[in-house]
Amino acid sequence: MRQNPSNEESPIEAVEPDAKGAGKAQGSQTLVRGLDLLDQVIDGPVKLAELSQRMGLTRSTTHRLANALIDRGFLTFLPREGYLLGPKLLQLGFLAQGQADIVQIARPRIEELAAQTEDTVHFGRLDDGLALYLDKIPGRRRVDISSRIGDRQPLSSTGLGKALLLDDSEDAWTQVFEAEHPAGARRPDFAVWLDRMRGYVAGGHAFDLEENEDLIRCVAAPVRDASGKISGAISVSSAAQYMDDDRMASLSVQVRECAERISRDLGWSPQTQALQKRRKR
């Protein structure tokens, strides 16, 4: 329930009509301060004394800013806990998410990554137990990467597929592996695969070491949405001759950074990730 703590003056001070320049400057400053205040309560409720200290403002100024945000639904006040994010932000978040075209948002980022690496870059997501390729930027090298937009590939043998699995449990990994490598068929060593997956989780990226296609290697990383969940993944693929261990290690940094930029474009932040981890405990 939204409450507005009382016994304070109006949240926005009046501006003299003839001071247009000063009024605009003051309005911009108030807006920036209001946005900064919202940043301070991302991790949970904050009481007035601590909030004013974080903001570097007096309690009365902080109180006025908070009241203005409460009036508009951007902030909520709980008497025993303090200030926290309000319902208006949830509404705007849903609207923004509905308007977002994830492929369109990711496109400039993966184009930049393809230009930097000169290799083929894919963007994809999970679709009915497979990795669905939603976009592809061909590389500049004379390497034939046979994938096409709309292709569906296995999760356990592709870098992009493994990246999509990084938040899943080991039981879920086992189910995926068993489904894609039925008993009696030729298949990789599960213990080795599982150990690599654990390492990929620790590193925040995944490799395809010629597991899906002979002589083709790939480095991939997950893309997260505003909730912190993995909503897609990107990968850089090239011939094994251009992908020795040292280059793959170097590329993993570039790919993770690109994936993080796309994630931020989708509304993700490190604070979101930290909050999600706390909720899992």
Helices and strands as residue ranges (DSSP letters): H 20-40, H 48-55, H 59-71, E 75-78, E 82-85, H 87-99, H 102-117, E 120-127, E 130-137, E 152-153, H 159-164, H 170-180, H 190-203, E 206-209, E 216-224, E 230-239, G 240-242, H 245-265, H 270-280
